[in-house]
Amino acid sequence: MTFKYSLIDDNSNLTIGYCNTVQFSNTPIHLLANQLVLNLFTFTEEFKSYIIQRKESFSRLAYIGILNKHHHVIGKYPIFIHDDIKYHQLGFPAIPVHVHLNISSDYIPSVKQLQLWERWRESRPTKKNEWAVYDEESKRDWLNIVSLYNDFYRIQQANKSVNHHFELDGTCIVDYSSFFCAIGEAVNGAGGYFGKNIYSMIDCTYGGYGALAPFTLVWMNSHIAKNNLDQQAWQKEIEAVRQQNTFIGEEDFLGEIGDRPLIDAIVENLERVGVTVILR
């Protein structure tokens, strides 16, 4: 049987089980009160044996794995399970059951993000700018998927020479997330990753993500970004990140400032690490 999700134990790396639908509580309360429902969840025999032998509680660090059509993990989300269930005493369910768990997590995927994974289950995008049809919030979700997917499939490419040119298609760059979707594809092809914010983009320029600074980035149709990536666009993204961090109870130590037009900040940061940006 083909499943869409797996639950993976961090300590043993064993697959705890599989299911086809997951539900997170969307109540805006502290994450310790969040619930995860694994619908018609099937425990694996390997994990059953592991728990019975070690007599461990079910409380543990685990990962929700996103499975592709070949049943391979293409992305995963860490969660901590707080339920102190002792299956070695109670016995495991003999049939698929709805498993309700109390969890905490640094990041809980939105309903839209889980929906977007459906497209990635089939294959990585084969055409650039597939993300352009989505609204701003959905593009943030797309970018997070790109980041998680490429954690599994990123190929350590040879560092590029100083004379290598990348062409950035600026046709659809109208907000913060769309720039990072576009630069990822400029460097690494459709569905490619090259950072999801300014800090991670700069990290990517140091190598291992398809391009090593110094290199040249030719930004085509840059006038579209000039008209859209202003200071207000940057402040809007900063506020969205701040709200997310407030929800998960984190302080934003690396918060961006938003003190000038976003396009200026992007160009300045790239040039600071040796990238030549040509606006066309």
C-alpha positions in Angstrom: 0.0 0.0 0.0 1.2 3.5 -0.8 1.2 6.1 2.0 1.7 9.9 1.9 3.2 10.4 5.4 5.5 8.5 7.7 6.4 9.1 11.4 10.2 8.6 12.0 11.9 8.0 15.4 14.9 10.3 15.9 16.8 8.0 18.2 16.6 4.7 16.3 15.8 6.2 12.8 13.1 3.6 12.6 9.9 4.3 10.8 7.2 4.3 13.5 4.4 4.0 11.0 2.5 5.4 8.1 -0.7 7.2 7.2 -2.4 9.1 4.4 -3.7 12.2 6.1 -2.4 14.3 9.0 -4.1 17.1 10.9 -2.6 19.8 13.1 -4.6 21.9 15.5 -4.7 25.5 14.2 -5.7 27.1 17.5 -3.3 30.0 18.1 -2.1 28.8 21.5 1.2 27.7 22.9 2.6 24.8 20.9 2.7 22.4 23.9 -1.1 22.4 23.5 -1.0 21.6 19.8 -2.5 18.3 18.7 -1.4 16.2 15.8 -3.9 13.6 14.4 -2.5 10.8 12.3 -5.6 9.3 10.6 -5.7 5.6 10.1 -2.1 5.2 11.3 -0.4 1.9 10.8 2.5 1.0 13.2 5.4 -0.9 11.6 6.5 -4.3 13.0 10.1 -3.0 13.4 9.0 -0.2 15.7 6.7 -2.5 17.6 9.5 -4.9 18.3 11.9 -2.0 19.2 9.4 -0.6 21.9 8.6 -4.0 23.3 12.3 -4.9 23.7 13.3 -1.6 25.1 10.1 -0.9 27.1 10.2 2.7 26.2 7.4 5.3 26.5 6.0 6.8 23.2 7.2 10.3 24.3 10.1 11.1 22.0 11.6 13.4 19.3 10.2 12.3 15.9 9.8 13.6 12.4 6.8 13.7 10.1 8.1 12.5 6.8 6.6 13.6 3.5 6.6 10.6 1.1 6.7 10.8 -2.7 5.0 8.4 -5.1 7.9 6.0 -4.8 7.5 6.0 -1.0 10.8 7.9 -0.4 11.0 10.7 2.2 11.3 14.1 0.4 10.9 16.4 3.4 10.4 16.1 7.1 9.2 18.2 10.1 10.6 17.7 13.6 8.1 17.3 16.4 8.3 16.3 20.1 5.7 13.9 21.2 4.7 14.5 24.9 2.3 11.6 25.3 3.7 9.1 27.8 2.0 6.1 26.3 3.4 2.7 27.2 2.6 0.5 24.3 4.8 -2.3 25.6 2.3 -2.6 28.4 -0.9 -1.7 26.7 -0.2 -3.4 23.4 -0.2 -1.9 19.9 -3.4 -1.5 17.9 -4.0 -4.5 15.6 -5.6 -2.4 12.9 -5.1 1.2 11.6 -6.3 3.8 14.1 -6.6 7.5 14.5 -3.7 8.5 16.7 -4.1 11.8 18.6 -0.8 13.2 19.9 0.1 16.3 22.0 3.2 17.8 20.4 5.5 20.8 20.3 7.4 21.9 17.3 9.5 24.8 16.0 7.5 24.8 12.8 4.1 23.4 12.0 3.2 23.3 8.3 0.1 25.2 7.2 -2.8 23.5 5.5 -1.7 25.2 2.2 1.8 23.9 2.6 0.6 20.3 3.0 -1.6 20.8 -0.1 1.4 22.1 -2.1 3.4 19.0 -1.2 0.9 17.0 -3.4 2.5 18.6 -6.4 6.0 17.7 -5.2 5.1 14.1 -4.5 4.9 13.5 -8.3 8.3 15.0 -9.1 10.4 18.1 -8.6 9.1 21.0 -10.9 10.4 20.8 -14.4 9.5 24.4 -15.4 10.6 27.6 -13.7 8.2 30.0 -12.2 5.5 27.4 -11.2 5.3 29.2 -7.9 4.3 32.5 -9.6 0.6 31.7 -9.7 0.3 31.6 -5.9 -0.5 34.4 -3.6 2.2 35.9 -1.3 1.5 33.6 1.7 1.5 30.5 -0.5 4.8 31.5 -2.1 6.3 31.5 1.4 4.9 27.9 1.8 6.4 27.0 -1.6 9.8 28.4 -0.5 9.8 26.4 2.7 9.0 23.2 0.7 11.9 24.0 -1.7 14.2 24.3 1.4 13.1 21.0 2.9 13.1 19.1 -0.4 16.6 20.3 -1.3 17.9 19.2 2.2 17.3 15.7 0.8 18.2 16.1 -2.8 20.8 18.9 -2.9 23.8 17.8 -5.0 27.1 19.2 -3.9 28.0 20.9 -7.2 31.5 21.9 -8.0 32.2 25.5 -7.0 31.7 27.9 -10.0 34.5 29.9 -11.4 34.7 33.7 -10.9 33.6 34.3 -14.5 30.5 32.1 -14.3 27.2 34.0 -15.1 23.8 33.1 -13.8 20.7 34.7 -15.4 17.9 35.6 -13.0 14.4 35.8 -14.6 12.9 38.8 -12.9 9.5 38.5 -14.7 7.7 37.3 -11.6 9.6 38.9 -8.8 6.9 41.0 -7.1 7.5 40.3 -3.4 10.1 39.0 -0.9 9.5 35.2 -1.4 9.3 35.4 -5.1 12.8 36.7 -5.3 14.2 33.7 -3.4 12.1 31.3 -5.4 13.6 32.9 -8.6 17.2 33.0 -7.5 17.1 29.4 -6.4 15.9 28.5 -9.9 18.5 30.8 -11.5 21.3 28.9 -9.8 19.9 25.4 -9.5 17.1 25.0 -12.1 13.4 24.6 -11.6 12.5 24.0 -7.9 16.1 24.9 -6.9 17.2 26.4 -3.7 19.6 29.3 -2.9 18.3 30.6 0.4 14.9 31.6 1.7 15.9 34.9 3.2 18.8 37.3 3.0 20.9 35.5 5.7 20.5 32.0 4.3 21.2 33.4 0.7 24.5 34.8 1.9 25.4 31.4 3.5 24.7 29.8 0.1 27.3 32.0 -1.6 30.0 30.4 0.4 29.7 27.2 -1.6 27.8 23.8 -1.7 24.6 25.2 -3.1 25.4 25.5 -6.8 27.4 28.7 -6.8 30.5 30.0 -5.0 31.1 33.8 -4.8 32.5 35.6 -6.6 30.1 35.1 -9.6 28.0 37.3 -11.8 24.2 37.5 -11.5 22.4 39.1 -14.5 19.0 40.2 -13.3 16.6 40.3 -16.3 13.5 42.5 -16.2 14.8 44.1 -13.0 12.4 47.0 -13.4 9.6 44.8 -12.1 11.4 44.3 -8.8 12.3 48.0 -8.7 8.6 48.7 -8.8 7.7 46.1 -6.2 10.6 45.4 -3.8 10.4 48.7 -1.9 10.8 49.3 1.8 7.1 48.6 2.4 7.5 45.1 0.8 10.4 44.4 3.2 8.5 45.6 6.2 5.6 43.4 5.3 7.7 40.3 5.2 9.4 41.2 8.5 6.0 41.5 10.2 4.9 38.1 8.8 8.1 36.5 10.2 7.7 38.3 13.5 4.1 37.0 13.9 5.3 33.4 13.2 8.1 33.7 15.7 5.7 35.1 18.3 3.4 32.1 17.7 6.2 29.6 18.3 7.6 31.6 21.2 11.0 32.4 19.7 12.9 35.6 19.8 14.0 36.8 16.4 17.8 37.2 16.9 18.5 37.4 13.2 15.6 39.7 12.4 16.0 41.8 9.3 15.7 45.6 9.7 13.8 46.8 6.7 15.4 50.3 6.6 15.6 50.8 2.8 14.1 49.4 -0.4 14.3 45.6 -0.4 15.9 45.5 -3.9 18.7 47.7 -2.6 19.3 45.5 0.4 19.5 42.4 -1.8 22.0 43.9 -4.2 24.1 45.4 -1.5 24.3 42.1 0.5 25.2 40.1 -2.7 27.9 42.6 -3.7 29.3 42.6 -0.2 30.2 38.9 -0.6 31.7 39.3 -4.1 28.7 38.8 -6.3 28.5 41.1 -9.3 24.8 42.0 -9.9 23.9 43.4 -13.3 20.4 44.9 -13.5 18.8 44.7 -16.9 
